[in-house]
Amino acid sequence: MSRIKPKALPENATIAVVAPASPPQTRSEIEQATEYFEARGHRVVFGPNHRNVHGYLAGTDAERAADLQWALSEPGIDMVHALCGGYGSARLFPLIDWDALGDPRIVCGFSDITGLHLALARKPGWVTFYGPNFLRFTRRKEELTKETEEWFHRAFLPETLGQVFEDPEDPYVLGLGGGVGEGTLVGGCLTLVSASIGTPFEVETDGCVLMVEDLNTDQYLIDTLLNHLLRAGKLDNLAGFVFGTDVMLQPRTAPEGPESTLSIEEVLDELIAPLGIPAIANVPVGHGKHMATMPLGARVRVDGDLKKLEVIESAVESA
């Protein structure tokens, strides 16, 4: 599976910020993130509807789609950065003219933005980036860690990223299956990946390394989503599997009292380990405090014995 790589991010880039999902909470967050990128020499431009609010959505579907169409099509835009996640990206699929997109450009965001990543993988076939949303770049204490920041900026350079860093506060990586596997990286937020099945932007996994993670989800729902992928045949021909850090997915051990449960580790042991493929968990690739920006559509290597994940090719072309 070969994807189209965007150009590397230039020193004085034009970054289009859009809100395909939920609205931002405060104006100050937007201003702080804008100052961050402008201080690095970039020009930040916003979709006209980025501050709109329609319930839990950043404007109506038509408004959010219009901003997204502009960001993906307008000449001179080097990067499309999602303002934040939340909910709503997948609703825009039928409203975008996928044949009218401009030259390939960097697209970055995570969580609900998984819906956009899946669509761009299916239609133009671009390499995109599962990385921090625009509002991560504020001045709030510990909002943007050194590890997250450095990896983010390296991801858009024409170089091979190499081995993903360990979470400095929880460095243990759980092995679920040994051996070494290489393939195109696919995935994102588990909820959105699972929900894509049966849609025009259904996740393609054959021969790929599947990376999934989630937030604030009970263990039985993680079980449900992984089981859905398993029964749908999406785990049959994987080259490898990666699960993100355990971010508020409830305790890893059974709670005290009459109501028992399975831990996330037990769910992974029961559903993923029997696949017999290189598989690891607790990798900082999602909602955790530390986040490695991952190029969806680029080739990666999973080493289940050494318990590491490596990006083995550049995700962008030289400008």
Order of alpha helices (4+ residues) and beta strands (2+ residues): beta-alpha-beta-alpha-beta-beta-alpha-beta-alpha-beta-beta-beta-alpha-beta-alpha-beta-alpha-beta-beta-beta-beta
